[in-house]
Amino acid sequence: MKAPVKIISTIAEMKAACREVTRVGKTLGFVPTMGALHEGHLSLVRAAKSRCDVVAASIFVNPLQFGPTEDLAKYPRTLEHDTKLLDELGVDLLFAPSADEMYPKGAKTYVEVTGLSDKLDGAARPGHFRGVATVVAKLLEIVRPDCAFFGQKDAAQVAVLRKMVSDLDLDVEMVVCPIVRETDGLAMSSRNAYLNTEQRQQALVLYRSLMRVQSVADQGEGDAARLIEIGKQVIAEEPSARLDYFAVVDPDTLDPVADISRGALVAVAAYLGSTRLIDNILRIPPGR
């Protein structure tokens, strides 16, 4: 019978446990999270289980990636429930440090991927991706996994972290897993918990806008400006939704593209009340 998940709160103990895994020649998979786990997170755990001998996860609500007016204080924290879910899926190690453990007094070092961190979500949330890159760099050094698993829903984050891993020559394979959706299409997100019943229905406009764009693109429309216009029109049909951006960009550089013939990331962000939601679809070019 498998041992229950081991909960670790200090960097020194997590390093020791992870080094022991690799010392005996086993592969180590890692799923970093901020908790409030949903099926999207659990799909990453299952992917890690299928690829690696041992799976580690982290739960850490990272203060560095929240702006001064954002939802750090109210971000859902459900450690006991999350631990139970991870244990049921067979996660071996759970790193759940405090903010003081991750950022001791006097810490002055940040990781910033310039040229990417101010695009899409980074434009709306200054400093956000500096916080993400810093914490993920620290976690990857603490755990030193063979593979780290991330969700495609956070497409801009994926681009930032891929560039960071490449530029810093980090010895880890980034595995990006598909978006997991509710049965009606809403992308799963911990922030969905903030939505009331009415807002939950209104939030479907993000998915509808992407599906409309995909449909038009499938019929042969490749002009990005036209596709953006169509997406924005759909968002405008839901008066309660406040658009942040609707963009068609290169998935690696996050730069705008003029047409989607070589593939593109179609991404949207909008507010329902005070809750900011994101979604995207990835257009893969023919032959890839």
Backbone bond lengths (Angstrom), bond angles and torsions (degrees), N, CA, C in turn:
res aa  C-N    CA-C-N  psi(-1)  N-CA   C-N-CA  omega(-1)  CA-C   N-CA-C  phi
1 M - - - 1.473 - - 1.530 109.52 -
2 K 1.334 115.89 135.53 1.454 119.85 -177.26 1.518 111.73 -69.21
3 A 1.329 115.49 141.41 1.460 120.73 176.81 1.522 109.58 -68.06
4 P 1.335 117.68 150.19 1.469 119.65 177.35 1.521 110.73 -64.70
5 V 1.333 115.13 160.02 1.462 119.77 179.00 1.528 109.67 -56.82
6 K 1.318 115.83 136.50 1.462 121.33 178.48 1.518 108.98 -91.48
7 I 1.322 116.58 119.92 1.465 121.67 -178.12 1.524 108.91 -94.03
8 I 1.327 115.96 125.54 1.462 122.55 -174.89 1.523 109.05 -125.65
9 S 1.322 117.13 134.78 1.462 119.68 -175.80 1.528 113.38 -116.44
10 T 1.344 118.27 -8.21 1.462 119.28 -179.66 1.521 111.03 -114.11
11 I 1.316 114.93 148.89 1.464 120.82 179.88 1.516 110.30 -62.65
12 A 1.323 117.32 -43.30 1.468 120.47 -177.14 1.530 111.02 -60.39
13 E 1.331 117.06 -43.74 1.459 119.65 -178.80 1.533 111.14 -69.79
14 M 1.338 116.83 -37.83 1.461 119.27 179.25 1.528 110.48 -65.84
15 K 1.328 116.53 -43.06 1.466 119.23 176.79 1.523 110.83 -57.73
16 A 1.319 116.67 -46.30 1.464 120.87 -177.31 1.529 110.89 -62.21
17 A 1.333 116.70 -43.24 1.460 120.14 -178.45 1.527 111.08 -65.94
18 C 1.338 116.19 -40.10 1.472 119.79 -178.97 1.525 111.53 -72.31
19 R 1.319 117.53 -38.65 1.468 119.96 178.63 1.523 110.96 -64.00
20 E 1.321 116.06 -32.74 1.466 119.55 179.09 1.530 110.18 -66.04
21 V 1.341 116.22 -37.22 1.472 119.96 178.27 1.528 110.16 -59.36
22 T 1.329 115.93 -50.14 1.461 119.05 -177.09 1.526 111.50 -73.04
23 R 1.322 117.70 -28.49 1.470 120.69 179.62 1.521 111.41 -61.21
24 V 1.331 116.28 -35.91 1.470 119.60 -178.97 1.529 111.93 -90.58
25 G 1.345 116.61 9.19 1.457 120.48 171.84 1.513 116.06 85.26
26 K 1.339 117.43 15.64 1.459 120.01 178.41 1.526 110.36 -92.76
27 T 1.348 116.08 150.72 1.461 120.28 176.68 1.521 109.81 -84.67
28 L 1.332 115.09 144.23 1.464 121.39 -174.15 1.525 109.86 -120.49
29 G 1.319 116.55 122.96 1.453 122.45 174.42 1.515 110.02 -104.24
30 F 1.338 116.68 150.34 1.461 121.05 -174.85 1.521 110.54 -136.93
31 V 1.329 115.62 132.33 1.461 122.75 177.71 1.531 108.34 -122.76
32 P 1.345 118.12 100.44 1.468 119.70 177.55 1.528 111.13 -82.17
33 T 1.319 117.35 134.10 1.467 121.30 179.93 1.525 110.23 -140.87
34 M 1.330 115.29 168.27 1.460 121.03 169.61 1.528 110.38 -105.98
35 G 1.333 117.06 16.21 1.457 119.79 179.38 1.514 112.25 80.67
36 A 1.343 115.84 -160.21 1.471 121.63 -172.65 1.520 108.32 49.89
37 L 1.313 115.90 52.52 1.459 122.07 -168.06 1.523 112.44 -68.97
38 H 1.329 114.71 142.79 1.454 122.14 174.80 1.522 108.03 -133.66
39 E 1.315 116.62 -174.59 1.458 120.65 -173.75 1.537 112.09 -62.25
40 G 1.321 116.65 -27.62 1.460 118.99 176.08 1.520 111.40 -60.81
41 H 1.330 116.55 -48.20 1.465 120.42 176.52 1.529 111.04 -61.16
42 L 1.324 115.27 -43.21 1.472 119.37 -175.13 1.523 110.83 -66.07
43 S 1.348 116.71 -29.94 1.466 119.29 176.34 1.526 110.51 -65.71
44 L 1.320 117.10 -33.11 1.468 120.65 176.37 1.523 110.38 -67.52
45 V 1.325 116.26 -40.12 1.463 120.37 177.88 1.530 109.99 -62.33
46 R 1.325 116.50 -44.09 1.468 119.52 179.92 1.536 110.77 -63.01
47 A 1.327 116.08 -39.35 1.463 119.48 177.37 1.524 110.51 -62.80
48 A 1.320 115.98 -41.92 1.464 119.94 178.28 1.520 111.11 -63.99
49 K 1.328 116.62 -41.07 1.463 120.77 178.99 1.528 111.03 -62.08
50 S 1.329 116.13 -35.75 1.462 119.83 -177.26 1.528 112.14 -75.14
51 R 1.340 116.46 -20.96 1.463 120.26 -174.99 1.526 114.10 -103.54
52 C 1.324 116.67 -25.01 1.463 119.99 -166.98 1.533 111.88 -128.68
53 D 1.330 115.50 154.04 1.465 120.77 179.96 1.522 111.81 -71.04
54 V 1.328 115.60 -39.66 1.463 121.91 -176.39 1.526 107.63 -128.60
55 V 1.336 116.13 140.38 1.465 120.48 -179.19 1.529 110.14 -121.41
56 A 1.325 115.02 128.63 1.459 122.58 173.00 1.520 108.73 -112.86
57 A 1.317 116.28 145.99 1.466 121.94 174.18 1.519 107.84 -130.59
58 S 1.316 115.86 159.66 1.464 119.68 172.79 1.515 109.47 -129.04
59 I 1.312 114.90 147.80 1.462 122.36 171.89 1.518 106.66 -126.97
60 F 1.325 115.02 111.94 1.463 119.93 -178.58 1.519 108.30 -153.78
61 V 1.316 116.63 114.15 1.461 121.16 175.66 1.528 106.42 -80.07
62 N 1.312 115.36 103.12 1.459 122.82 -167.60 1.524 111.83 -82.12
63 P 1.337 118.17 108.61 1.469 119.04 -176.03 1.524 113.55 -64.46
64 L 1.329 117.29 -24.83 1.465 119.32 -176.67 1.518 113.39 -65.96
65 Q 1.341 118.04 -21.67 1.468 118.57 -175.82 1.517 113.17 -98.07
66 F 1.326 116.95 7.40 1.461 121.69 176.91 1.523 109.49 -106.53
67 G 1.331 116.14 131.96 1.451 120.47 174.89 1.518 111.16 -76.05
68 P 1.348 117.52 169.37 1.470 121.31 -176.53 1.521 114.09 -62.60
69 T 1.334 118.25 -24.14 1.468 119.78 -179.39 1.531 111.48 -105.03
70 E 1.330 117.59 9.33 1.459 120.11 -175.79 1.525 111.54 -92.60
71 D 1.348 115.45 -172.44 1.467 121.17 -162.34 1.523 114.92 -98.01
72 L 1.347 117.81 34.99 1.466 120.10 -179.32 1.521 111.96 -56.45
73 A 1.330 116.89 -46.92 1.465 119.79 -175.11 1.520 112.59 -65.77
74 K 1.329 116.99 -35.18 1.471 119.09 -176.30 1.527 113.22 -99.72
75 Y 1.337 117.77 0.72 1.460 119.42 -179.50 1.523 108.55 -57.23
76 P 1.339 117.92 132.04 1.471 119.40 -172.53 1.530 112.54 -62.14
77 R 1.319 115.59 132.29 1.463 122.07 178.75 1.525 108.08 -123.81
78 T 1.326 115.40 111.90 1.470 121.16 -173.14 1.524 109.33 -133.92
79 L 1.331 115.73 54.72 1.461 120.70 -170.48 1.523 112.90 -59.19
80 E 1.332 117.04 -42.80 1.462 119.35 -177.42 1.529 111.19 -63.29
81 H 1.326 116.20 -45.96 1.465 120.93 178.77 1.528 110.86 -65.13
82 D 1.334 116.16 -43.05 1.458 120.72 -179.70 1.529 110.97 -61.64
83 T 1.322 115.58 -42.77 1.466 120.14 -179.95 1.517 111.05 -60.30
84 K 1.320 115.60 -40.83 1.466 120.42 179.40 1.534 110.47 -62.32
85 L 1.336 116.43 -44.06 1.464 120.48 179.22 1.529 111.16 -61.57
86 L 1.319 116.37 -44.71 1.461 120.46 -178.54 1.526 111.02 -66.83
87 D 1.320 115.51 -37.28 1.463 119.95 178.11 1.535 110.45 -63.95
88 E 1.331 115.71 -42.41 1.471 119.84 -179.39 1.528 111.97 -63.83
89 L 1.342 115.94 -30.41 1.464 119.94 179.78 1.525 112.67 -85.49
90 G 1.305 116.78 -4.61 1.458 119.78 175.96 1.511 115.59 88.57
91 V 1.340 117.60 22.75 1.457 120.11 174.43 1.532 108.73 -65.19
92 D 1.310 115.81 138.82 1.463 120.29 -174.83 1.531 112.62 -90.45
93 L 1.331 116.39 -43.03 1.461 121.84 -175.62 1.517 110.00 -127.83
94 L 1.316 117.24 133.90 1.465 122.44 176.23 1.518 109.05 -123.94
95 F 1.314 115.40 116.24 1.462 121.75 178.83 1.524 107.93 -95.36
96 A 1.317 116.77 116.30 1.467 121.88 -177.86 1.528 108.94 -131.79
97 P 1.332 116.23 75.09 1.465 120.14 -176.22 1.522 112.67 -82.30
98 S 1.315 116.08 164.98 1.458 121.58 170.99 1.522 109.12 -85.66
99 A 1.329 116.53 166.34 1.466 120.10 176.71 1.521 110.47 -63.52
100 D 1.331 117.38 -37.29 1.467 120.47 179.21 1.521 111.59 -66.35
101 E 1.332 116.98 -31.42 1.459 120.34 177.70 1.534 110.42 -69.25
102 M 1.314 116.43 -42.50 1.465 120.21 -178.63 1.531 112.17 -76.20
103 Y 1.331 117.16 -35.13 1.457 121.37 -177.05 1.528 109.29 -129.29
104 P 1.334 117.03 77.49 1.461 119.09 -178.80 1.527 111.27 -64.28
105 K 1.295 115.40 158.09 1.463 120.94 -179.75 1.528 109.60 -54.32
106 G 1.318 115.02 132.35 1.460 119.78 179.83 1.512 114.27 96.46
107 A 1.332 118.31 -6.51 1.469 120.77 178.73 1.527 109.58 -63.58
108 K 1.325 115.73 131.31 1.471 120.77 -174.07 1.523 113.73 -127.86
109 T 1.325 117.93 -1.04 1.458 120.47 -170.25 1.526 111.85 -100.28
110 Y 1.325 115.45 134.22 1.457 121.72 177.20 1.527 108.88 -128.65
111 V 1.327 115.45 156.89 1.461 121.51 174.43 1.520 107.26 -114.25
112 E 1.319 116.57 126.07 1.464 120.18 -178.79 1.520 110.01 -133.20
113 V 1.313 116.42 127.37 1.453 122.34 177.67 1.528 106.70 -96.21
114 T 1.317 116.40 93.68 1.464 119.80 -176.51 1.520 110.01 -69.87
115 G 1.329 115.09 150.97 1.455 120.30 179.85 1.518 113.78 86.43
116 L 1.316 117.25 -15.78 1.463 121.45 176.83 1.528 111.34 -120.31
117 S 1.315 116.21 -31.82 1.465 120.43 -169.99 1.523 114.48 -72.51
118 D 1.348 116.47 -9.10 1.470 119.25 179.38 1.519 112.07 -109.23
119 K 1.347 116.69 18.64 1.461 120.43 -179.04 1.526 110.92 -111.44
120 L 1.325 116.95 156.67 1.462 123.17 -178.28 1.527 110.09 49.57
121 D 1.325 117.87 -116.31 1.465 119.57 -176.80 1.524 111.40 -63.57
122 G 1.318 116.74 -28.96 1.453 119.88 179.03 1.515 113.37 -66.34
123 A 1.336 117.04 -29.59 1.462 120.15 177.83 1.527 110.31 -69.04
124 A 1.327 115.86 -38.01 1.466 120.33 -179.47 1.518 112.13 -80.90
125 R 1.334 116.14 -23.01 1.468 120.33 -174.32 1.534 109.32 -128.92
126 P 1.336 117.40 77.36 1.474 120.37 -177.88 1.531 110.84 -55.90
127 G 1.326 115.79 133.18 1.458 120.76 179.28 1.516 114.74 86.07
128 H 1.334 116.43 -11.23 1.464 120.10 -175.83 1.528 111.52 -60.15
129 F 1.322 116.48 -50.33 1.462 118.69 -174.86 1.524 112.19 -75.07
130 R 1.320 117.98 -22.49 1.467 118.82 170.77 1.524 109.34 -63.09
131 G 1.329 116.04 -41.29 1.459 120.18 177.65 1.506 112.31 -65.87
132 V 1.347 116.69 -40.74 1.465 121.07 179.27 1.523 110.28 -64.83
133 A 1.338 116.54 -49.33 1.461 120.16 -177.69 1.530 110.95 -62.33
134 T 1.305 116.73 -39.38 1.469 119.97 -179.12 1.519 111.14 -64.09
135 V 1.327 116.99 -47.98 1.463 118.56 -176.85 1.519 111.28 -69.75
136 V 1.328 117.83 -38.87 1.468 119.45 -179.27 1.525 110.51 -68.63
137 A 1.329 117.58 -38.47 1.465 119.69 175.82 1.528 110.49 -59.84
138 K 1.322 116.68 -43.45 1.470 120.31 178.43 1.525 111.45 -63.79
139 L 1.330 115.97 -44.86 1.468 120.02 -178.79 1.527 111.30 -64.34
140 L 1.326 116.74 -40.28 1.464 119.33 179.87 1.525 111.21 -65.81
141 E 1.320 117.27 -33.78 1.460 119.90 176.84 1.533 111.25 -72.87
142 I 1.325 116.38 -37.63 1.466 119.77 179.08 1.527 110.79 -65.37
143 V 1.325 115.91 -46.69 1.468 121.32 -174.01 1.529 111.83 -86.18
144 R 1.332 116.81 -38.68 1.472 123.20 -173.75 1.529 111.60 48.56
145 P 1.331 116.23 58.97 1.470 119.43 -178.76 1.518 111.60 -76.91
146 D 1.320 115.54 161.11 1.460 120.04 169.57 1.523 110.14 -73.89
147 C 1.324 116.25 -40.43 1.464 122.40 -179.54 1.523 109.43 -133.94
148 A 1.325 117.03 139.90 1.457 122.25 173.73 1.528 108.07 -121.45
149 F 1.319 116.47 138.39 1.461 122.19 -168.98 1.529 110.62 -113.12
150 F 1.329 115.58 129.65 1.461 122.83 -177.99 1.525 109.35 -133.80
151 G 1.336 116.58 158.88 1.455 121.83 -178.76 1.519 112.29 -97.63
152 Q 1.314 116.15 143.31 1.463 122.12 179.74 1.530 112.40 -67.45
153 K 1.348 117.46 -19.04 1.464 118.89 -179.45 1.532 111.03 -57.58
154 D 1.324 116.40 -38.45 1.461 120.80 178.16 1.533 109.01 -90.94
155 A 1.330 115.74 66.44 1.467 121.30 -170.61 1.522 112.63 -64.73
156 A 1.324 117.75 -39.00 1.461 119.65 178.58 1.525 110.12 -66.95
157 Q 1.320 116.43 -39.43 1.465 120.71 175.99 1.525 110.49 -60.24
158 V 1.324 116.51 -42.73 1.462 120.88 178.72 1.527 110.15 -58.43
159 A 1.335 117.29 -45.20 1.469 120.79 -179.75 1.527 111.18 -62.60
160 V 1.324 116.33 -44.02 1.472 121.09 179.48 1.530 110.50 -61.65
161 L 1.330 116.55 -46.75 1.463 119.94 -176.27 1.526 111.92 -71.05
162 R 1.319 117.44 -36.41 1.470 119.46 175.80 1.529 110.59 -59.83
163 K 1.319 115.66 -43.43 1.465 119.85 179.83 1.524 110.26 -65.95
164 M 1.313 117.63 -41.45 1.458 121.47 178.16 1.533 111.22 -60.43
165 V 1.331 115.85 -47.78 1.465 120.65 -179.34 1.523 110.26 -61.16
166 S 1.327 116.80 -41.16 1.459 121.11 179.73 1.528 111.42 -67.81
167 D 1.324 116.73 -49.41 1.463 120.65 -175.24 1.535 112.52 -66.17
168 L 1.326 116.67 -33.80 1.466 120.52 -178.07 1.528 112.17 -93.51
169 D 1.352 116.36 3.73 1.466 120.90 178.79 1.525 111.85 54.21
170 L 1.313 115.90 41.41 1.461 119.98 179.65 1.531 109.22 -73.57
171 D 1.306 114.96 135.92 1.467 120.36 -174.01 1.523 110.13 -88.60
172 V 1.322 115.04 70.30 1.459 120.61 -178.75 1.524 108.41 -148.21
173 E 1.310 117.52 144.02 1.460 121.66 173.40 1.516 108.61 -94.84
174 M 1.330 116.32 122.44 1.456 120.66 175.04 1.523 109.39 -84.69
175 V 1.313 116.35 122.68 1.465 121.68 178.92 1.530 107.34 -110.83
176 V 1.324 116.68 119.12 1.469 121.84 -177.82 1.519 108.82 -105.36
177 C 1.314 116.01 123.03 1.464 122.21 -174.11 1.526 110.70 -106.18
178 P 1.338 117.83 152.41 1.460 121.76 -174.91 1.533 113.12 -62.44
179 I 1.327 114.76 156.99 1.465 121.29 174.15 1.528 109.14 -63.24
180 V 1.323 115.84 137.45 1.463 121.22 174.08 1.530 107.26 -103.58
181 R 1.320 116.27 131.40 1.462 121.10 -174.18 1.524 111.68 -119.36
182 E 1.321 114.45 155.82 1.454 120.26 168.98 1.537 107.76 -67.97
183 T 1.316 116.67 167.89 1.466 119.68 -176.94 1.527 112.34 -60.83
184 D 1.328 118.01 -26.14 1.473 120.45 179.19 1.526 112.91 -92.03
185 G 1.339 117.05 4.28 1.457 120.35 174.56 1.514 115.71 105.24
186 L 1.328 118.73 -16.21 1.465 120.06 -178.65 1.522 110.28 -62.13
187 A 1.325 115.94 128.16 1.462 120.14 177.84 1.528 109.34 -65.35
188 M 1.318 116.12 131.93 1.467 120.17 179.97 1.526 110.20 -67.01
189 S 1.317 115.37 135.75 1.460 122.06 -178.75 1.518 108.74 -154.57
190 S 1.319 116.10 143.72 1.467 119.30 175.59 1.520 110.82 -61.36
191 R 1.333 116.95 -29.09 1.467 120.51 -178.57 1.528 112.77 -75.72
192 N 1.326 117.81 -10.57 1.467 118.99 175.09 1.518 111.18 -60.83
193 A 1.337 116.36 -23.61 1.466 120.74 179.81 1.527 111.92 -64.13
194 Y 1.330 117.13 -19.98 1.466 120.69 179.16 1.527 112.28 -76.85
195 L 1.326 117.90 -18.15 1.463 121.46 -172.08 1.523 110.82 -80.14
196 N 1.344 116.22 135.65 1.460 118.10 170.38 1.536 108.44 -80.10
197 T 1.313 116.59 177.99 1.468 120.12 -174.16 1.519 112.07 -58.32
198 E 1.324 116.48 -42.09 1.461 120.37 -178.86 1.528 110.56 -67.67
199 Q 1.318 117.09 -44.91 1.461 120.63 -179.78 1.527 111.29 -64.74
200 R 1.331 115.47 -33.37 1.467 119.68 179.16 1.536 110.23 -60.33
201 Q 1.322 116.81 -40.45 1.466 120.72 177.18 1.530 111.00 -70.65
202 Q 1.324 115.82 -41.59 1.462 119.80 -179.83 1.528 111.56 -63.60
203 A 1.331 116.65 -30.17 1.468 121.49 -177.51 1.523 112.55 -64.55
204 L 1.322 116.85 -19.53 1.460 120.29 179.67 1.530 112.61 -64.18
205 V 1.337 116.72 -13.19 1.463 120.00 -179.88 1.532 111.01 -62.96
206 L 1.331 118.18 -28.62 1.464 120.00 178.04 1.530 110.11 -62.35
207 Y 1.327 114.97 -48.50 1.464 119.85 -179.42 1.522 110.92 -65.83
208 R 1.347 116.18 -40.43 1.470 119.57 179.06 1.528 111.05 -60.36
209 S 1.319 116.05 -40.55 1.470 118.95 -178.70 1.526 110.65 -64.37
210 L 1.325 116.62 -40.40 1.465 120.38 179.14 1.530 111.02 -67.86
211 M 1.332 116.22 -39.91 1.466 119.64 179.96 1.527 111.32 -67.20
212 R 1.331 116.65 -35.97 1.460 119.45 177.03 1.525 110.56 -64.70
213 V 1.318 116.00 -44.38 1.464 120.66 178.20 1.525 110.40 -62.97
214 Q 1.317 116.80 -42.81 1.462 119.73 179.80 1.523 111.04 -62.46
215 S 1.331 116.16 -41.03 1.455 120.55 179.97 1.531 111.16 -62.50
216 V 1.325 115.46 -45.15 1.465 119.65 -179.67 1.531 110.13 -66.27
217 A 1.323 116.38 -40.04 1.464 120.08 178.66 1.525 111.15 -64.99
218 D 1.323 116.11 -38.67 1.466 119.94 178.63 1.522 111.86 -63.97
219 Q 1.342 115.79 -25.10 1.467 120.38 178.57 1.525 112.24 -85.14
220 G 1.348 115.64 0.68 1.456 119.02 173.40 1.513 116.32 115.39
221 E 1.330 118.05 -5.92 1.466 119.72 179.69 1.541 109.09 -74.17
222 G 1.333 116.29 120.05 1.461 119.76 -178.60 1.513 114.20 -114.59
223 D 1.349 117.54 -5.96 1.455 121.32 -176.53 1.522 110.53 -75.50
224 A 1.332 116.13 118.39 1.460 120.34 -174.26 1.529 112.13 -63.75
225 A 1.327 117.06 -39.90 1.465 120.12 -179.23 1.528 110.65 -61.65
226 R 1.310 116.34 -39.89 1.465 120.59 178.53 1.523 110.44 -66.88
227 L 1.316 116.62 -41.54 1.467 120.43 -179.83 1.537 111.12 -65.95
228 I 1.321 116.03 -38.79 1.471 119.49 177.05 1.522 110.33 -63.38
229 E 1.329 115.72 -43.13 1.473 120.35 178.36 1.527 110.97 -58.66
230 I 1.333 116.44 -43.15 1.464 120.74 179.24 1.524 110.65 -64.48
231 G 1.314 117.01 -43.70 1.459 120.50 179.10 1.517 112.12 -61.89
232 K 1.320 116.26 -43.54 1.469 120.48 179.69 1.530 111.35 -64.57
233 Q 1.323 116.16 -35.83 1.471 119.74 178.53 1.527 110.84 -61.78
234 V 1.322 116.35 -40.33 1.467 119.56 178.95 1.530 110.52 -65.37
235 I 1.326 116.74 -44.36 1.469 119.92 178.52 1.525 110.11 -59.20
236 A 1.320 116.44 -39.92 1.469 120.98 -178.38 1.522 112.32 -65.21
237 E 1.325 117.58 -19.38 1.472 120.97 177.70 1.522 112.15 -70.85
238 E 1.335 117.36 -15.29 1.469 121.89 177.95 1.534 107.95 -109.96
239 P 1.336 117.35 96.94 1.467 120.06 -173.06 1.522 114.16 -62.15
240 S 1.321 117.37 -21.34 1.462 119.62 -178.79 1.526 112.50 -80.52
241 A 1.325 116.91 -12.99 1.465 120.76 -179.33 1.526 109.76 -90.47
242 R 1.321 115.44 131.38 1.475 121.03 177.00 1.525 107.91 -110.03
243 L 1.340 115.73 112.90 1.456 120.61 -174.16 1.522 111.34 -71.26
244 D 1.330 116.04 133.15 1.464 121.83 170.41 1.525 108.11 -92.78
245 Y 1.320 117.30 -58.26 1.457 120.12 174.82 1.516 110.39 -152.03
246 F 1.308 115.13 153.19 1.463 123.13 165.56 1.517 104.70 -132.32
247 A 1.330 117.05 117.65 1.458 120.28 -168.53 1.519 111.30 -137.07
248 V 1.318 115.00 149.34 1.465 122.25 171.90 1.526 106.03 -121.85
249 V 1.327 116.43 113.23 1.465 120.87 -170.08 1.525 111.23 -137.64
250 D 1.330 114.17 165.99 1.458 120.53 170.46 1.536 107.80 -70.00
251 P 1.326 119.40 129.58 1.470 120.29 -174.50 1.524 113.96 -67.46
252 D 1.332 117.82 -18.73 1.464 120.54 -179.57 1.522 112.94 -93.87
253 T 1.334 116.52 -41.91 1.464 119.97 -176.84 1.523 113.04 -96.65
254 L 1.331 116.81 -18.63 1.469 124.74 -174.78 1.524 112.17 64.92
255 D 1.338 116.68 14.45 1.461 120.24 175.14 1.529 109.58 -79.99
256 P 1.332 117.68 146.97 1.462 120.17 177.42 1.521 111.14 -59.93
257 V 1.321 115.88 146.00 1.465 120.85 173.43 1.526 108.15 -117.16
258 A 1.327 115.39 149.61 1.463 120.16 -177.92 1.521 111.95 -81.20
259 D 1.337 115.60 -31.61 1.458 119.27 177.93 1.524 108.38 -144.70
260 I 1.321 115.75 164.60 1.460 120.00 -171.71 1.525 112.64 -105.49
261 S 1.330 116.72 13.87 1.466 119.36 -174.53 1.522 112.57 -63.35
262 R 1.326 117.02 -28.10 1.456 120.25 179.01 1.531 112.11 -98.46
263 G 1.311 115.18 14.66 1.459 119.90 -178.37 1.517 110.88 96.02
264 A 1.310 116.40 155.30 1.461 120.49 -179.16 1.520 109.95 -167.17
265 L 1.314 114.67 158.90 1.453 122.75 169.52 1.526 107.79 -100.51
266 V 1.322 116.55 123.13 1.465 121.66 175.22 1.523 106.65 -104.27
267 A 1.323 116.28 114.68 1.462 120.61 -170.38 1.518 111.06 -127.82
268 V 1.336 115.25 145.22 1.458 121.47 -179.65 1.525 109.47 -137.99
269 A 1.310 115.15 145.29 1.466 122.05 171.84 1.518 107.86 -138.41
270 A 1.329 116.14 137.38 1.461 120.16 -179.28 1.521 109.55 -152.18
271 Y 1.309 114.91 157.15 1.470 121.72 177.67 1.519 109.96 -101.41
272 L 1.311 115.68 136.01 1.458 123.24 166.35 1.519 105.68 -116.11
273 G 1.324 116.32 107.13 1.455 118.37 -168.76 1.520 108.30 64.42
274 S 1.319 117.32 -128.17 1.465 120.72 178.83 1.527 112.13 -97.34
275 T 1.324 117.11 3.54 1.465 121.39 -176.48 1.522 110.60 -94.20
276 R 1.320 115.26 123.98 1.463 121.03 -179.63 1.526 108.96 -98.40
277 L 1.328 115.61 123.72 1.455 121.61 -179.03 1.527 109.97 -117.97
278 I 1.337 116.08 150.17 1.457 121.20 177.67 1.519 109.73 -128.43
279 D 1.329 115.78 156.80 1.461 121.28 176.40 1.526 106.80 -160.24
280 N 1.315 116.41 165.08 1.460 119.79 179.63 1.517 110.53 -164.48
281 I 1.317 114.83 163.70 1.464 121.76 167.02 1.518 106.89 -131.05
282 L 1.312 115.46 148.95 1.454 121.34 -179.22 1.526 107.98 -110.72
283 R 1.329 116.52 120.04 1.453 121.72 176.31 1.517 108.14 -91.68
284 I 1.324 117.18 115.44 1.456 121.89 179.73 1.519 109.19 -91.45
285 P 1.338 118.70 127.73 1.465 119.37 -178.64 1.529 111.68 -67.30
286 P 1.317 117.19 153.92 1.470 120.42 178.87 1.526 110.72 -57.25
287 G 1.309 116.19 140.40 1.447 120.82 176.99 1.502 115.33 89.77
288 R 1.349 116.76 -3.59 1.476 119.65 179.36 1.506 111.06 -105.72
